[in-house]
Amino acid sequence: MTTDNGGDVRLSGISKTYDNGFTAVRPLDLTVPQGSFFALLGASGCGKTTTLRMIAGLEEPTTGTVHLGDQDVTSLPPYKRPVNTVFQSYALFPHLDIFENVAFGLRRRGIKSVKKQVEEMLDLVQLGEHKRKKPHQLSGGQQQRVAVARALINHPKVLLLDEPLGALDLKLRRQMQLELKRIQTEVGITFVHVTHDQEEAMTMADTVAVMNQGRVEQLGAPTDLYENPGSTFVANFLGTSNFIEAEVTGSAGDDLTLRPVGADGKLTLPTARCSAPTTAGGRVLLGVRPEKISLAHADDATAIPDGRNRLTGRIADSSFIGVSTQYVIEGQAGETLEVYAQNIERDSRLAPGAEVVLHWNPAHTFGLDAAQDAA
Ligand code: ATP
């Protein structure tokens, strides 16, 4: 689709092998919907920046094409693409004030009356009152907002952001995440944001592509990726997950029944939430997030409602961290499980050494293929 806002960004079979023979991006297909806030998330070296640079035209793909809407931009140089990039190093001009830094792109195009546009842009990033300051007189977060304003002044169809918050401290980074999200909603253009920080990607993006070794491992809305990861890599990259190895014993209605390996008991998993083969005897890695598990002292086990999955164990360690307490539990089969309990009413019996029952709603689990994807 081509519209005033440029249409979707479409990568088809795009790959990059550098001159030294190293393949940073394996052939991948990716569509970034027009107007979305899209995050490329992955560990250092997985190929996120290379992918971004191929969209910008700063890196020539080895194979494949880049489309913006209906336009094939693969062979266009960066300055001819309706795309702009914000880098981690703000790259502001130190000798120019904030107004002139933002005006730069307009002046370079020979536009004389820049005042209205620059002031609108400074209002958008809430820096109007600082326009006569030099970059070194601003905080890191403010400088980054100038860089965003400067990149937006020429109305690109797509804004690429390469770890733009990487140099900021944690508190400022959180503020800027919300700020960038607000700016994206206001201007309505496509943002493609590269980060290695899962919380940042989940806070800001509508859609996240998790990259691993030059491939897109999984793509989806943050909640889908978190609640329904397709691999242990994605499950572990987006937070902490427990994995319990279990054998399929049969099915009951929409659920699979499983027996935990090396422990007593029966577990239930909705069949629709299992990406592993579901035939009896198959091995499944049942994933459950630490905050989805409730902990009861063994003496209270009879009070646990029916229909909950349950395992027994012993508290090996506990850490009080204010809003929650994080427990490390040694399960019956010798496995280690993490449980995060909200500190609403703390049970003083839940201390290291205590025998406990872990229980959770089967709908809050996911099943992965134990054979293909050992945790
Ligand atoms: P980071 O967060 O550390 O920037 P990234 O996921 O963005 O990581 P890329 O910068 O895309 O990763 O790099 C992917 C891989 O390609 C890395 O192993 C990197 O060393 C390699 N690489 C990047 N640029 C070149 C180059 N010009 N020549 C050879 N290899 C390169």
Residues whose N, C-alpha, C, O or C-beta is under 5 A from the ligand:
A	BS01	ATP	Y18 F22 A24 A43 S44 G45 C46 G47 K48 T49 T50
